[in-house]
Structure formats: structure tokens, C-alpha cells
């Protein structure tokens, strides 16, 4: 982890296709992406090269929220996503680049997340901790296999 970048790796007991779906379906990503104590609203999500998304995170304790959006640069279903993030807040300038790899393993998926070019006002350590919380929630969403009744 460098000053303005964050890298995480997790092994998840679910298929790459299922983990990928959690990144590309509105209800799914709203349930796991925000760190603990935050709610997420997905305003728009068009997962294709050149497609865009818009979201907002609301602090449940204070009610304050921040919104952001971006563009999908690379999309390989079940294999790779690359997209940008830009905050609407002018105090958080710049464009963050997110690269997500979904690699099939004998146990499920090796997930790698690289977040580059974080705004200087956001400590990389905070992003790293936030991603750890989010990935805990992601695992609880995708690992259970719940059969139809």
C-alpha cells in the first residue's frame, strides 16, 4: 500500500461469476460496498465499457452523505472490472481508478482490488480499513448457497 494506493486480496468460497455479480448488480453492491455505519443508494449503474454509475453513501449516525460516480473502462464478465470514481465534493478532487480481478481457484475465487490515485485528503489507511469492512460484508453475501424451497 503506497501513499495514494490501496491493494487488497481475498480468497472467497464462491465462483468468480457470483462474486462478479455482487459488483455489477445494484441491490447487491448497495448491500455490501458501504463500510459499517453507512447506507448506500445506487442512483444509476450501466455496467459496460463507457457506461456510468452514480451512488451516494449516507452516514447513518449523522445523516450526512457524499455522492460519487464514475465510468467503466474495462468489463470482462466474471474476470475483470476497471472503473473510475470521482466525488461530487470539490474538496475531494481527482479521479480514482479501481481495478478488480476475479480469478478462479479450486476453492472459489481469488479477488484482488487495486485502488489508485486516492485524493490526498483521504488517508490510504482509511480506505484500506473501509475496504476490509466492505469485503467482510461481500463474503457474507456471496458465500452462502441458499437453495430454492
Secondary structure, DSSP 8 states (H G I E B T S, - for coil): --TT-EEEEEEESS-HHHHHHHHHSHHHHHHHSS-TTEEEEEEEE--STT-EEEEEEEETTT--EEEEEEEEEEEETTTEEEEEEEESSTTS-S-EEEEEEEEEETTEEEEEEEEE---TTS-HHHHHHHHHHHHHHHHHHHS------
